[in-house]
Amino acid sequence: MVKLFISGLAVAVAVAVTISAADDVPFDDNYSVEWGNDHVTSFNHGTQVQLSLDQNSGSRFGSKSFYGSGFFEMRMKVPPQDSAGVVTAFYLTSNTENGRHDELDFEFLGNREGKPITLQTNVITEGIGNREERIILWFDPSADFHSYQILWNQHQVVFYVDNTPIRVFKNNAKIGVEYPSSHPMQIECSLWNGESWATDGGRSKINWTHAPFKAEFQGFNVDACHADNNLSSSIDHCSSLTYWWNQNPFWTLNDTEQTTYTQVRHKYMNYDYCADLSRFSNPPPECVV
């Protein structure tokens, strides 16, 4: 088990008023259904939403606004049992033309019953992706709700699970690595058919006798800087130090976070694109910094 730690992030989250009330914010305040309307169900006065997937359709919801920086959090419980081929996602994505979009992904890749669900993260910048990392979590993500979080500022992107850092993507623009700093991004969550690739390289298909598959979501507050869709200039103010996530303690992991981060990657990671020499004979530049 990963030991929980008290970090600058944990303290900030604990004291932020909007975060403390996260579970009380109704879905409709900040989000709307984008796909599969009849596959989305709301519970508990709009504070919990269920997405479902069957042979007819999957489902997706997204934020009503776009953002230019922030601390993005979603509490999730993914489909249980035999969920091979089923993908549950929480991600930030820009609405950019010409394929030059930015995207920060949490993707849960379902598996056969008795086998662990994989958590895959990916970072796409200016349309350049192929930065997959995968870990097997230290708990069953289908058994209960857990918090999945993305810190995004001008210095780093950090993926957290229950305040534990599992991935860091630093701003290495100075060596030519594109960084998500130009495009506003929207929050999206989806449940969809990924059987062509998600489990065993696409060899394990969805067992539709277990449908409908259901994923649960809570925590619909948004602690982020608002920006206009598709207007790069609209995110300039989102690097302001008036936002807590842009302040100096969040420019890099602190010592405690770094120790935990190293332990998590050593113990739970089962794929790192930086180490995949069959894909990259010369590692991408961010991998050798």
HELIX and SHEET records of a PDB file:
HELIX    1   1 GLY A    8  VAL A   15  1                                   8    
HELIX    2   2 VAL A   17  SER A   20  1                                   4    
HELIX    3   3 ALA A   22  ASP A   24  5                                   3    
HELIX    4   4 PHE A   27  ASN A   30  1                                   4    
HELIX    5   5 ASN A   37  HIS A   39  5                                   3    
HELIX    6   6 ASN A   44  GLY A   46  5                                   3    
HELIX    7   7 GLU A   97  GLY A   99  5                                   3    
HELIX    8   8 ALA A  173  ILE A  175  5                                   3    
HELIX    9   9 ASP A  200  GLY A  202  5                                   3    
HELIX   10  10 TRP A  208  HIS A  210  5                                   3    
HELIX   11  11 SER A  232  SER A  239  5                                   8    
HELIX   12  12 TRP A  244  ASN A  246  5                                   3    
HELIX   13  13 ASN A  248  PHE A  250  5                                   3    
HELIX   14  14 ASP A  255  TYR A  268  1                                  14    
HELIX   15  15 TYR A  273  ALA A  275  5                                   3    
HELIX   16  16 PRO A  285  CYS A  287  5                                   3    
SHEET    1   A 5 TYR A  31  TRP A  35  0                                        
SHEET    2   A 5 SER A  59  LYS A  77 -1                                        
SHEET    3   A 5 HIS A 146  TRP A 152 -1                                        
SHEET    4   A 5 GLN A 156  VAL A 161 -1                                        
SHEET    5   A 5 THR A 164  LYS A 170 -1                                        
SHEET    1   B 8 TYR A  31  TRP A  35  0                                        
SHEET    2   B 8 SER A  59  LYS A  77 -1                                        
SHEET    3   B 8 MET A 185  ASN A 193 -1                                        
SHEET    4   B 8 VAL A  86  THR A  93 -1                                        
SHEET    5   B 8 GLU A 103  LEU A 109 -1                                        
SHEET    6   B 8 THR A 118  ILE A 124 -1                                        
SHEET    7   B 8 GLU A 133  ILE A 136 -1                                        
SHEET    8   B 8 MET A 269  ASP A 272 -1                                        
SHEET    1   C 5 TYR A  31  TRP A  35  0                                        
SHEET    2   C 5 SER A  59  LYS A  77 -1                                        
SHEET    3   C 5 PHE A 213  GLN A 218 -1                                        
SHEET    4   C 5 GLN A  48  LEU A  53 -1                                        
SHEET    5   C 5 VAL A  40  PHE A  43 -1                                        
SHEET    1   D 3 TYR A  31  TRP A  35  0                                        
SHEET    2   D 3 SER A  59  LYS A  77 -1                                        
SHEET    3   D 3 ASP A 223  ALA A 227 -1                                        
END                                                                             
